[in-house]
Every structure is written in structure tokens, then in C-alpha cells.
Amino acid sequence: MTKLTIVANIIAKQDKVELIKSELLKLIDITRAEEGCLSYDLHQDNENPAHFLFFENWASRELWQVHMNTQHLADFVATTEGAIETFEVNEMTHIG
């Protein structure tokens, strides 16, 4: 199995920054406890507080896929519907 790095960029709508931040923070502890989660770190842009970034490392793509189908992610999507401007996920491989 090859380790997988995920970079997720989330841009909240300007009037929904605090909602998105609080909902993203709820994901951290529960996700870090999942099988295969090596790291799950949330960042907020210093210049644009509406921009959040998750930097994640997973033991395998298969275990990340299990994460993507969890109830807590489904709840996040439902709770934040209409509050996110853009959500982009990049699957990456560490090469050096």
C-alpha cells in the first residue's frame, strides 16, 4: 500500500466563515482516531480567513476512501450546505 497525502482547500462564503471553521474543527479528533489516519491538520489563511486547508496523510487510498464515506463527513456536508464557495481536493504522493 502506498501512503496518500490529501490537500483539501475549502473557501467559505464570506458570511459563513465562523460556521465553516467550527464545523471543520469538529472533524479533527474523530478523523484522527480513524484507521489509517496518519495526520489530519487544519490550517486557516492569515490573509484570507475564509480559506481553510486540510493537510492529511493516510496509510492508503483505500482507508481514505473509508473516511470519505463516514457519517461525520456526511453530517458536515449537510450542515454546511450552501456555505462553501469552493471545495477542492488533491490526492498526492510524497516523492522526496
RAUR-V560533 format. One record per backbone hydrogen bond with DSSP energy under -0.5 kcal/mol. NH is the residue of the N-H (numbers start at 0). CO is the residue of the C=O. E is the energy in kcal/mol with one decimal. If there is no record, write none. Layout:
BEGIN
nh->{NH/NH}
co->{CO/CO}
e->{E/E}
END
This chain:
BEGIN
nh->{3/4/5/6/7/7/8/8/9/9/10/11/11/12/15/16/19/20/21/22/23/24/25/26/26/27/27/28/29/30/31/32/33/36/37/37/38/40/42/44/50/51/51/52/53/54/54/55/55/56/57/58/63/64/65/66/67/68/68/69/73/74/75/76/77/78/79/80/82/84/85/87/89/91/91}
co->{57/91/55/89/5/53/6/87/7/51/85/9/49/82/12/13/15/16/17/18/19/20/21/22/23/23/24/24/25/26/27/28/30/33/35/56/56/54/52/50/47/9/49/42/7/40/52/5/53/38/3/35/59/60/61/62/63/64/65/66/69/70/71/72/73/74/75/77/79/10/10/8/6/4/89}
e->{-2.4/-2.8/-2.4/-2.2/-0.5/-2.5/-0.6/-3.0/-0.6/-3.0/-3.0/-0.6/-3.1/-2.8/-2.7/-0.6/-2.6/-2.7/-2.4/-2.3/-2.7/-2.4/-1.2/-0.6/-1.2/-0.6/-0.9/-0.5/-0.6/-2.1/-2.8/-1.1/-1.9/-1.7/-0.7/-2.9/-1.7/-2.4/-2.5/-2.6/-2.4/-3.3/-0.6/-2.4/-2.5/-2.7/-0.5/-2.9/-0.6/-2.3/-3.1/-2.6/-1.7/-2.4/-1.6/-1.8/-2.3/-0.7/-1.1/-1.9/-1.8/-2.8/-1.8/-2.5/-2.2/-2.7/-2.2/-0.8/-2.7/-2.8/-1.4/-2.8/-2.5/-3.5/-0.5}
END
